[in-house]
């Protein structure tokens, strides 16, 4: 299924691509916040510290991200798919806004 690079991009979570486009249109950085949240194992304090923002701001961003993407970030399958999708975007050198 992933024998060619084109097929890999099709496996990105569609909501992540929607979030990246939202960031581009609105000059926000929600995709980067989501990536930080995922690689921090959903640790709000660590994520906020990494992004140099207040912990409450991180809570707000995660709520906003869930609304934009229409996903539940408490679902481990969705988190795994999103993490894999970030790796695919990195492979294609698609930078986050």
N, C-alpha and C positions, 0 to 999 in steps of 0.2 A: 504494500500500500504506500510506503514511503520511499519507493525506489528512486524517485526523482524529486528534485527540489520543489517543483511546482506543486506536487502532492502534499508536501509538508505544510506549505502556507495554507492550504485548504483545511488543515486540521487545527488551525488557531480557533480559539473560542470566539464566536462571532460578537459576543458582547464586549470582548476586549478591544476588538477593532473599532467597535462603536465608541468606546471610551477614548481611545487614541484620537479618533476623529473629533470627538467632543472637545478634547484638550486643544487640538489645533484650531478649532473654530472659536473657542472661548478664552484662549490664552491661559489655560489652567494647567496644573500638573498632577491631575488625579491618577493617571496611569503610573507615574513614578511613585506616588504615594502607595498605590496598590501593590506595586512590586516590592517596595520596602516592607510593607505589612506582611506580605507572603514570605519573603526571605527571613523575616524576623519571627517566624512561626506565630504570627498573629499577636505578637506582644506589642500592645499599644505604646507603652512607655519607651521601649527600645526603638520602635519605629519613629515616634515623635522626636526622640533624641537624635537619631540618625538624620532626620530631615530638618533639625533645628527649629522645631515648632512646638507649641504647647500641646500637652496630652489631650486636652479638650478639643483642640483644633483637629487632631488626628481622629478622634471619635466622630467629629462632624464630617470630615472627609470620607470616612468609611461609610457612613450613612448615605452621603451624597452619591458615592460610587455605587452602592447597592441600588439606589434609586435610578441612576442613569443606566446602569447595566441590566437592571431588573433581575438580579441574582441574589441568592442568600449566601453570604461568605462564611456561614457556619457549616455549609455543606462541604465535606472533605473532598468529594469527587469534583466539585466545581473548582475548588482551590488547586487540586492537582492539575486539572485541565488548564487553568489559568497560568500556573507556574510553567507548564510545558509550552504554552503559547508564548510566554515571555521569552523562553529559550529559542523558540522558532523565530521570533522577531529579531532576536539577537543574531541568530545564524544568518538571517537575510540582511543584517546590518540596518534594520529599520529603527531609527532612534526615536526615543520617546520625547515628546515636546517638553 
